[in-house]
Amino acid sequence: MSLNYNYRGGLVHLQNYVYGEFEDTEDYIDSYNPATGQVWAKVPDSHQGDVNRAVYSAKSAFNHWAGIGYAKRAQYIMKVAKLLEKRMDEFAKAESRDQGKPVGLAKTMDIPRAVLNLRSFAESWTHILNSSNTLNEIGTVNYSSRSPLGVAGLIAPWNLPLYLLTFKLAPALMAGNTVVCKPSEMTSVTAFLLAQVFHEAGVPRGVFNLVCGYGHSAGEFIVRHPDVRMVSFTGSTAVGAKIAAIAAPMMKKMSLELGGKNAAIVFGDANLERAIPTLIKASFLNQGEICLCTSRIFVHSSIYEEFVEKFVRATKRITVGDPDDPNSFMGALNNLGHLKKVKTYIEFAKEDGGQILCGETVTTLNLPRELQKGYYCQPTVITRLQDTARCMQDEIFGPVTCIACFDEEHEVIARANNVKYGLCASVWSENLGTIHRVANKLDVGTVWANCWLVRSLDMPFGGTKGSGTGREGTHHSLEAYTEEKTICLKI
Ligand code: NAD
């Protein structure tokens, strides 16, 4: 399959996209293929000047883009979605090579979801932006209208690169904002391919701008730029806090989707035939590199032994290997630093008195020679940790899950909430009363009951506590990407 990028010196050569032109930069960053540990792409290392030009480009395109109206904007975004869908296989292959995930997963989850993000906001916001809210009160007509903000800075992480970028892009553009996007320096390839799609779709110059580079330089320049009116960031809690410290005094709008330490609670009456396969996915899909992955499983004492035995048996059946192989359920972790971090946490678990039931340190992976320098990690299950242990408190963001035992409902709710994060949780029971009671008391943005990762775009998405601020989704992204104004007319 031929990929639509330039090759220089045998490596994929990415460019920024500013005011409708593909541009080189002075410096480049090496980007590694996680499956082999080899450099495969050169990513622009954008400096202040590159970011300034991208913001200027977006600012100068704003009045035109905001003025053409939502119906025309929707036409452009639908065209981008269609062209992206036509290149599904190419994008899936590129996402896998850049991120480490199996091609099959990119083909069934990441890229189709990116297409859906674009289509869904283009379709639904044509109606939503058309409605206004009128009230007749004491001789006045009140209504509110929504306006785009101007230039939006969109900063994305490396775990679901195109999926998460498009979840920001589609509403930002539909609202009439223009954008400067910065993907992770470790996974910039599909954002670059997306710039080609915007170009081909004929989206007016300056509406979509891409600057690649490091977070501490390109990312921070975007956040600090006075003409960037809002920042939508998905990434770690530590970086989210840095961004908030810069953007809040500048009174910028912010949407922060941050880390998680998500619990599953399995009650004694849970249907284990359903719970175990789903919790295996929840723990290890995408190598456990999804912010919504489960990393703490609390199981009622009446079924604890049975659950652990079945869960470990199922974990041992997971295939880890070549992302190109359709039989691989897990590919490679995204980068070497991250692999080291995950392995360090497994060592912490041992120091903290945990028992490693399967995975790293228990078995070794047999990989073909060409993959031996890749960043592979086996799905690892740990028990016997105290709730205060590092693996029970910190976000590991890899294929590591801890199982703990509980007796009482009120006890497990307190233990599930006893972390600094509040992104999501799942509850497993056949009793509706239990589900509703527990779901209500969990301090998180999403609770799944007897399922996981069933994501309707119509539902609000976001976290509490260290997992972020704001909600996004068909209706909720309006708050992030528009400014609402009240207009009061005396009649
Ligand atoms: P990260 O915070 O290191 O980086 C995210 C993005 O921010 C990258 O593009 C990076 O270059 C940029 N960045 C880094 N420092 C910056 C700075 N000072 N200023 C501006 N930008 C900066 O996160 P990551 O390692 O790429 O991704 C993993 C994290 O993302 C995990 O914590 C995970 O839970 C979180 N995540 C959250 C969600 C969610 O929806 N809540 C979804 C996916 C991932």
Residues whose N, C-alpha, C, O or C-beta is under 5 A from the ligand:
A	BS01	NAD	I155 A156 P157 W158 K182 P183 S184 E185 G213 Y214 G215 H216 G219 E220 T234 G235 S236 T237 V239 K242 E257 L258 G259 G260 C291 S467
